[in-house]
Amino acid sequence: MATKNDILQTLASEYANAWSSGNPSEVAAFFTPDGKISINRGEALVGTQAISEMAAGFHAEFPDLEIRCDLMRWAGVHALFAWTLEGHHAETKNHVVVTGWEEWELDSANKVRNSLGWFDAEDYQRQIDGG
């Protein structure tokens, strides 16, 4: 029988693969129907449609987007998914590598109810701009 750690490690790997797939609905499928995501204290996007649209924006911005899971930790219904984003920006063609994490609140089926995402937005923009 799989342990909670095994289940969440698989969840993290599959979530990273969904982001790397170029298919925004695969990303949204990890969230509850009323799931939320907020990035760098921005306005929360609510529901799988809004989350899918957000993922589509990243896929358009980085056609070769790759997300790697660097670390997964959990405590009860909370988890930390640390990641690395890598890809070439569609407009500038600049290579971008940024790290960050998402703090998750999970439901009993290990779907994300709430995600607080964090990354260094200034470094991200600097790399896009070629600085």
Secondary structure, DSSP 4 states (H G I P E B T S, - for coil): ---HHHHHHHHHHHHHHHHHTT-HHHHHTTEEEEEEEEETT-PPEESHHHHHHHHHHHHHH-TT-EEEEEEEEEETTEEEEEEEEEEE-TTT--EEEEEEEEEEEE-TTS-EEEEEEEE-HHHHHHHHHT-
